[in-house]
Amino acid sequence: DIQVVTQRKLEVEHNLRTSQFRENEATVFLRQFRRFYRRLLQNKAAQGNGDTNEITQKVPGVPDLQGLIDVDTLLLESGLIEEEELQDDKSQATYRPSSAALMKSTAAAKKAAKEA
């Protein structure tokens, strides 16, 4: 009986580590995407005219980004970025969420689960 509980504990710990790794990788990706997209918009704005589709059509395999103008709001609501990071793409620090960000993330996950 103890062996079964010990085995189950190891499985749960492994699943937790795997989930934490995936969350970290997703956060890193979203932060890089956010930085790329912000700079894309800034460069296009500096040129004066045209739109994002004009740029992305020249890059093979890029999805339609037209509806992602306010990526920061989505990431803030999901608890993936902190409020002080809004409008800032220079943050290089390792991401360590605050308790407020964790609460937002939990609320967003519960909301998504209800909508599914």
Number of C-alpha atoms within 10 A of each C-alpha: 6 7 8 9 10 11 12 12 12 12 12 12 12 12 12 12 12 12 12 12 12 12 13 15 12 13 16 15 12 16 20 13 13 19 16 13 18 19 13 15 15 12 12 16 13 9 9 9 8 10 12 18 13 10 13 16 12 9 9 7 8 11 10 11 11 10 7 12 12 11 15 21 14 12 20 18 17 19 22 24 23 18 15 8 12 13 10 11 14 8 10 7 6 8 14 12 14 13 10 12 19 15 15 18 20 14 15 15 13 12 11 10 9 8 7 6
